[in-house]
Amino acid sequence: MEHKGFTLWFTGLPCSGKSVLANSIAEDLRNRGMKVERLDGDIVRKSLTRDLGFTEEDRNMNIERVTFVAKLLTRNGVAVLASFVSPYNKIRAYSREEIGDYILVYAKCSLEECERRDVKGMYAKARAGEIKDFTGIDHPFEEPDIVDIIVETDKQTVEESKEIVLKALDKMGYLDNKHK
């Protein structure tokens, strides 16, 4: 059975659990026989957008490029799971408009919990002034003004958050229920 493509766009502070959740959902969708691609901020910045920094302009260009890729994959029947801080409402609205079948998942997590989870020490470096323009410390993160799914990753397990997303996708008509 051919599935309709869509993009699940995960936004949230660094270390909020976006990638962990997206990876878990990707595995579930693959087990359902769906074509799945993961686009992750850390990986994309090593290839497609390695020429960009972290100014607002560069952050927007990063998301514009990823949006283009997600749009192509989505229209070709792929379930795209994109994990990006994408801190601005304006650029998230641009992605929604461009992609069409776009579902915004807000991985809501307290700053304190994000810092606790930070195995790379990025928050500590940002607080010490070693990293400039770090989202959540000295660079803003705008809570989504239009959000389709909210998961509270500091209060829910990965499994609980995954079930919330999968139930929402099912309700929206994106899942084939034969493979539950």
Secondary structure, DSSP 4 states (H G I P E B T S, - for coil): -PPPPEEEEEE-STTSSHHHHHHHHHHHHHHTT--EEEEEHHHHTTTTTTT--SSHHHHHHHHHHHHHHHHHHHHTT-EEEEE-----HHHHHHHHHHHSSEEEEEEE--HHHHHHH-TT-HHHHHHTTSSSS-BTTTB--PPPSS-SEEEETTTS-HHHHHHHHHHHHHHTT---GGG-
